[in-house]
Amino acid sequence: APPKAKAPVKAAAPAAPAVAASTAAFAWTSTAPLTVDAVLAHYEAMDAALVSLTARFEQSMTMKETGVTSRVEGTLAYKKADRLRIEHVRPEPQVVVADGKDIWIHRTERKQVVQASLADWKNADPAIGNLMEFGSYSRMLKTYDVSLDTAAARPTLLLRPKAGAPGRDLTLRLTLSAATLFPEATELAVGSLSVRTAFAELAFNPVLDDKAFSFTPPADADVFRDFKPPKFEP
């Protein structure tokens, strides 16, 4: 008898990216009208569930008084708590690593490394501070006066310091994803400085190696330790 034909072998489905924890808490499925209280409740669930995050980003900084503008593009990886790795691809290669205590900035083409206290750098540089709010959006909504911009094309929150709080000239606009309510773009205005950050290809709770958040200066780099960043004055 002729041999039986073998059934075709189905191609295996591509493996899903490894995740460190469930991502179910990030989906926004309600059809009710959006309110600030609803966003806050959703952010509390997201903040509790968030372990890690990766994304591509574009960030621009503009000084309105001088018209000076800078723009960077790259990728970022975040892991609770206060661990961040940023790799700039434009305008020049640069690696920024925060390990929860210190921040390291490696200007690769210049072979320079700067090390500073992470707390000092966050206080001095609104751009870095703005990139490290992942996992604490619910706290922000409780700290600031929050309003919902119903005239915007996308769900948008506007945050301002509460009455009597310092920094009354600060505003933070969050443009939210319709699928998750997670901010897809943030616009921070402090005095004459404007910082806009847009995120793409967001991935929630990917498994990230802790080694990505440690840094050892290359042997051929000039290293400047305990750098004291000048505080931004709006």
DRENDO-1510 file (C-alpha; in Angstrom, 1 decimal, always signed):
<recs>
REC; n; res; u; v; w
REC; 1; ALA; +0.0; +0.0; +0.0 .
REC; 2; PRO; +1.3; +3.5; -0.8 .
REC; 3; PRO; +2.6; +5.4; +2.3 .
REC; 4; LYS; +0.1; +7.7; +3.9 .
REC; 5; ALA; +0.5; +11.4; +3.2 .
REC; 6; LYS; +1.7; +13.3; +6.2 .
REC; 7; ALA; -0.5; +16.0; +7.5 .
REC; 8; PRO; +1.0; +19.5; +6.9 .
REC; 9; VAL; +2.9; +20.8; +9.9 .
REC; 10; LYS; +1.4; +24.1; +11.0 .
REC; 11; ALA; +3.9; +26.9; +11.7 .
REC; 12; ALA; +4.3; +27.7; +15.3 .
REC; 13; ALA; +2.7; +31.0; +16.4 .
REC; 14; PRO; +5.3; +33.7; +17.2 .
REC; 15; ALA; +6.0; +33.7; +20.9 .
REC; 16; ALA; +4.5; +36.6; +22.8 .
REC; 17; PRO; +7.0; +39.0; +24.4 .
REC; 18; ALA; +7.9; +37.9; +27.9 .
REC; 19; VAL; +6.1; +40.0; +30.5 .
REC; 20; ALA; +7.0; +40.5; +34.2 .
REC; 21; ALA; +3.4; +40.9; +35.3 .
REC; 22; SER; -0.2; +41.0; +34.0 .
REC; 23; THR; -1.1; +43.8; +31.6 .
REC; 24; ALA; -4.8; +43.5; +32.0 .
REC; 25; ALA; -5.0; +46.6; +34.3 .
REC; 26; PHE; -3.9; +48.9; +31.5 .
REC; 27; ALA; -6.8; +48.4; +29.2 .
REC; 28; TRP; -9.6; +51.0; +29.3 .
REC; 29; THR; -12.9; +49.4; +28.3 .
REC; 30; SER; -15.5; +51.7; +29.9 .
REC; 31; THR; -18.0; +53.4; +27.6 .
REC; 32; ALA; -19.1; +55.9; +30.2 .
REC; 33; PRO; -18.2; +59.6; +29.7 .
REC; 34; LEU; -14.7; +60.2; +30.9 .
REC; 35; THR; -14.2; +62.1; +34.2 .
REC; 36; VAL; -11.1; +63.0; +36.2 .
REC; 37; ASP; -12.3; +60.6; +39.0 .
REC; 38; ALA; -12.5; +57.8; +36.5 .
REC; 39; VAL; -9.0; +58.5; +35.2 .
REC; 40; LEU; -7.6; +58.7; +38.7 .
REC; 41; ALA; -9.2; +55.3; +39.6 .
REC; 42; HIS; -7.7; +53.8; +36.4 .
REC; 43; TYR; -4.3; +55.3; +37.1 .
REC; 44; GLU; -4.3; +53.8; +40.6 .
REC; 45; ALA; -4.8; +50.3; +39.1 .
REC; 46; MET; -2.2; +51.0; +36.4 .
REC; 47; ASP; +0.4; +52.3; +38.9 .
REC; 48; ALA; -0.1; +49.2; +41.1 .
REC; 49; ALA; +0.3; +46.9; +38.1 .
REC; 50; LEU; +3.2; +48.6; +36.4 .
REC; 51; VAL; +6.6; +46.8; +36.9 .
REC; 52; SER; +8.4; +48.0; +33.8 .
REC; 53; LEU; +7.9; +49.8; +30.5 .
REC; 54; THR; +9.7; +50.3; +27.2 .
REC; 55; ALA; +9.0; +52.8; +24.4 .
REC; 56; ARG; +10.4; +54.9; +21.6 .
REC; 57; PHE; +10.3; +58.6; +22.3 .
REC; 58; GLU; +10.8; +62.1; +20.8 .
REC; 59; GLN; +11.5; +65.0; +23.1 .
REC; 60; SER; +11.8; +68.7; +22.3 .
REC; 61; MET; +12.8; +71.5; +24.6 .
REC; 62; THR; +12.1; +75.2; +23.7 .
REC; 63; MET; +13.1; +78.4; +25.6 .
REC; 64; LYS; +10.4; +80.8; +24.5 .
REC; 65; GLU; +12.4; +83.9; +25.4 .
REC; 66; THR; +15.3; +83.0; +23.3 .
REC; 67; GLY; +13.7; +80.8; +20.7 .
REC; 68; VAL; +16.4; +78.1; +21.3 .
REC; 69; THR; +15.1; +74.6; +20.6 .
REC; 70; SER; +16.7; +71.2; +21.0 .
REC; 71; ARG; +15.3; +67.8; +20.0 .
REC; 72; VAL; +16.3; +64.3; +20.8 .
REC; 73; GLU; +15.0; +60.9; +19.7 .
REC; 74; GLY; +15.7; +57.5; +21.1 .
REC; 75; THR; +14.4; +54.6; +23.2 .
REC; 76; LEU; +13.8; +54.1; +26.9 .
REC; 77; ALA; +13.4; +51.3; +29.4 .
REC; 78; TYR; +12.0; +51.9; +32.8 .
REC; 79; LYS; +11.8; +49.6; +35.8 .
REC; 80; LYS; +10.4; +50.4; +39.3 .
REC; 81; ALA; +11.7; +52.1; +41.2 .
REC; 82; ASP; +13.6; +55.0; +39.6 .
REC; 83; ARG; +15.6; +52.8; +37.2 .
REC; 84; LEU; +15.8; +54.2; +33.7 .
REC; 85; ARG; +17.9; +53.6; +30.6 .
REC; 86; ILE; +17.7; +56.1; +27.7 .
REC; 87; GLU; +19.6; +55.7; +24.5 .
REC; 88; HIS; +19.6; +58.7; +22.2 .
REC; 89; VAL; +19.9; +58.0; +18.5 .
REC; 90; ARG; +19.5; +61.6; +17.3 .
REC; 91; PRO; +21.1; +64.2; +17.2 .
REC; 92; GLU; +24.1; +62.2; +18.6 .
REC; 93; PRO; +24.5; +58.9; +20.4 .
REC; 94; GLN; +24.2; +59.2; +24.1 .
REC; 95; VAL; +23.3; +56.7; +26.9 .
REC; 96; VAL; +21.7; +57.8; +30.2 .
REC; 97; VAL; +21.4; +55.2; +33.0 .
REC; 98; ALA; +19.7; +55.8; +36.3 .
REC; 99; ASP; +20.1; +53.0; +38.9 .
REC; 100; GLY; +17.8; +54.5; +41.5 .
REC; 101; LYS; +20.6; +56.3; +43.3 .
REC; 102; ASP; +22.9; +57.8; +40.7 .
REC; 103; ILE; +22.6; +58.9; +37.1 .
REC; 104; TRP; +25.3; +58.3; +34.5 .
REC; 105; ILE; +25.4; +60.2; +31.2 .
REC; 106; HIS; +27.7; +58.7; +28.5 .
REC; 107; ARG; +28.5; +61.0; +25.6 .
REC; 108; THR; +29.8; +58.2; +23.4 .
REC; 109; GLU; +31.4; +60.1; +20.6 .
REC; 110; ARG; +33.1; +62.5; +23.0 .
REC; 111; LYS; +34.2; +59.7; +25.3 .
REC; 112; GLN; +32.9; +61.5; +28.3 .
REC; 113; VAL; +30.9; +60.2; +31.3 .
REC; 114; VAL; +29.2; +62.3; +33.9 .
REC; 115; GLN; +28.0; +60.8; +37.2 .
REC; 116; ALA; +25.7; +62.7; +39.6 .
REC; 117; SER; +23.1; +62.1; +42.3 .
REC; 118; LEU; +19.8; +61.1; +40.6 .
REC; 119; ALA; +17.9; +63.2; +43.1 .
REC; 120; ASP; +20.0; +66.3; +42.3 .
REC; 121; TRP; +19.5; +65.7; +38.6 .
REC; 122; LYS; +15.7; +65.3; +38.8 .
REC; 123; ASN; +15.4; +68.5; +40.7 .
REC; 124; ALA; +17.6; +70.4; +38.3 .
REC; 125; ASP; +16.4; +69.0; +34.9 .
REC; 126; PRO; +12.7; +69.0; +34.2 .
REC; 127; ALA; +13.2; +66.8; +31.1 .
REC; 128; ILE; +14.6; +63.9; +33.1 .
REC; 129; GLY; +12.1; +64.4; +35.9 .
REC; 130; ASN; +9.3; +64.3; +33.3 .
REC; 131; LEU; +10.6; +60.9; +32.0 .
REC; 132; MET; +10.6; +59.3; +35.4 .
REC; 133; GLU; +6.9; +59.8; +36.3 .
REC; 134; PHE; +6.0; +56.3; +35.1 .
REC; 135; GLY; +4.3; +54.4; +37.9 .
REC; 136; SER; +3.2; +57.6; +39.8 .
REC; 137; TYR; +0.6; +59.2; +37.6 .
REC; 138; SER; -2.1; +58.6; +40.3 .
REC; 139; ARG; +0.0; +60.5; +42.8 .
REC; 140; MET; +0.4; +63.4; +40.4 .
REC; 141; LEU; -3.4; +63.6; +39.9 .
REC; 142; LYS; -3.8; +63.9; +43.7 .
REC; 143; THR; -1.0; +66.4; +44.0 .
REC; 144; TYR; -2.1; +68.9; +41.4 .
REC; 145; ASP; -5.3; +70.6; +40.4 .
REC; 146; VAL; -6.6; +68.5; +37.5 .
REC; 147; SER; -9.0; +69.4; +34.7 .
REC; 148; LEU; -10.3; +67.5; +31.7 .
REC; 149; ASP; -9.9; +69.3; +28.4 .
REC; 150; THR; -13.1; +68.3; +26.6 .
REC; 151; ALA; -12.3; +70.5; +23.6 .
REC; 152; ALA; -9.2; +68.6; +22.7 .
REC; 153; ALA; -9.3; +66.0; +19.9 .
REC; 154; ARG; -8.0; +63.3; +22.2 .
REC; 155; PRO; -8.6; +62.7; +25.9 .
REC; 156; THR; -6.4; +65.3; +27.6 .
REC; 157; LEU; -5.7; +66.3; +31.2 .
REC; 158; LEU; -4.3; +69.6; +32.3 .
REC; 159; LEU; -2.4; +69.7; +35.7 .
REC; 160; ARG; -1.5; +72.8; +37.6 .
REC; 161; PRO; -0.1; +73.3; +41.1 .
REC; 162; LYS; -2.7; +73.7; +43.8 .
REC; 163; ALA; -3.4; +77.2; +45.3 .
REC; 164; GLY; -0.6; +78.1; +47.6 .
REC; 165; ALA; +1.8; +75.6; +46.2 .
REC; 166; PRO; +5.1; +76.7; +44.8 .
REC; 167; GLY; +5.6; +76.8; +41.0 .
REC; 168; ARG; +2.3; +78.4; +40.0 .
REC; 169; ASP; +3.7; +79.0; +36.5 .
REC; 170; LEU; +4.0; +75.2; +35.9 .
REC; 171; THR; +1.5; +73.4; +33.7 .
REC; 172; LEU; +1.5; +69.8; +32.5 .
REC; 173; ARG; -0.7; +68.6; +29.7 .
REC; 174; LEU; -1.2; +64.8; +29.3 .
REC; 175; THR; -2.6; +63.5; +26.0 .
REC; 176; LEU; -4.1; +60.1; +26.7 .
REC; 177; SER; -4.3; +56.9; +24.7 .
REC; 178; ALA; -7.9; +56.0; +24.0 .
REC; 179; ALA; -7.0; +52.3; +24.6 .
REC; 180; THR; -5.3; +52.6; +27.9 .
REC; 181; LEU; -5.5; +56.3; +29.1 .
REC; 182; PHE; -1.8; +56.1; +29.5 .
REC; 183; PRO; -0.2; +59.4; +28.4 .
REC; 184; GLU; +1.0; +59.1; +24.9 .
REC; 185; ALA; +2.4; +62.7; +25.0 .
REC; 186; THR; +3.2; +65.1; +27.8 .
REC; 187; GLU; +3.8; +68.8; +27.5 .
REC; 188; LEU; +5.5; +70.5; +30.4 .
REC; 189; ALA; +5.7; +74.3; +30.7 .
REC; 190; VAL; +7.8; +75.8; +33.4 .
REC; 191; GLY; +8.3; +79.5; +33.0 .
REC; 192; SER; +9.9; +80.1; +29.6 .
REC; 193; LEU; +10.8; +76.4; +29.2 .
REC; 194; SER; +8.5; +74.1; +27.3 .
REC; 195; VAL; +9.3; +70.3; +27.1 .
REC; 196; ARG; +7.2; +68.0; +24.9 .
REC; 197; THR; +7.6; +64.3; +25.0 .
REC; 198; ALA; +5.8; +61.8; +22.7 .
REC; 199; PHE; +5.9; +58.1; +23.1 .
REC; 200; ALA; +5.4; +55.3; +20.6 .
REC; 201; GLU; +5.5; +51.5; +20.7 .
REC; 202; LEU; +4.8; +51.4; +24.4 .
REC; 203; ALA; +5.1; +48.0; +26.0 .
REC; 204; PHE; +3.9; +47.4; +29.5 .
REC; 205; ASN; +5.7; +45.0; +31.9 .
REC; 206; PRO; +8.3; +43.5; +29.6 .
REC; 207; VAL; +11.0; +41.4; +31.4 .
REC; 208; LEU; +14.0; +43.7; +31.7 .
REC; 209; ASP; +17.4; +42.5; +32.9 .
REC; 210; ASP; +18.7; +44.5; +35.9 .
REC; 211; LYS; +22.0; +44.7; +34.2 .
REC; 212; ALA; +20.5; +47.3; +31.8 .
REC; 213; PHE; +20.2; +49.7; +34.7 .
REC; 214; SER; +23.8; +49.5; +35.9 .
REC; 215; PHE; +26.7; +51.4; +34.3 .
REC; 216; THR; +30.5; +51.0; +34.3 .
REC; 217; PRO; +32.4; +53.7; +32.5 .
REC; 218; PRO; +34.5; +52.6; +29.5 .
REC; 219; ALA; +38.2; +52.5; +30.2 .
REC; 220; ASP; +38.9; +55.2; +27.6 .
REC; 221; ALA; +36.3; +57.7; +28.8 .
REC; 222; ASP; +37.0; +60.8; +30.8 .
REC; 223; VAL; +34.8; +60.5; +33.9 .
REC; 224; PHE; +33.4; +63.4; +35.9 .
REC; 225; ARG; +32.1; +62.2; +39.2 .
REC; 226; ASP; +29.8; +63.9; +41.7 .
REC; 227; PHE; +28.7; +66.5; +39.2 .
REC; 228; LYS; +26.4; +69.2; +40.5 .
REC; 229; PRO; +23.9; +70.1; +37.8 .
REC; 230; PRO; +22.9; +73.7; +37.7 .
REC; 231; LYS; +19.3; +74.1; +38.8 .
REC; 232; PHE; +17.0; +75.3; +36.1 .
REC; 233; GLU; +15.5; +78.7; +36.8 .
REC; 234; PRO; +12.3; +79.4; +34.9 .
</recs>
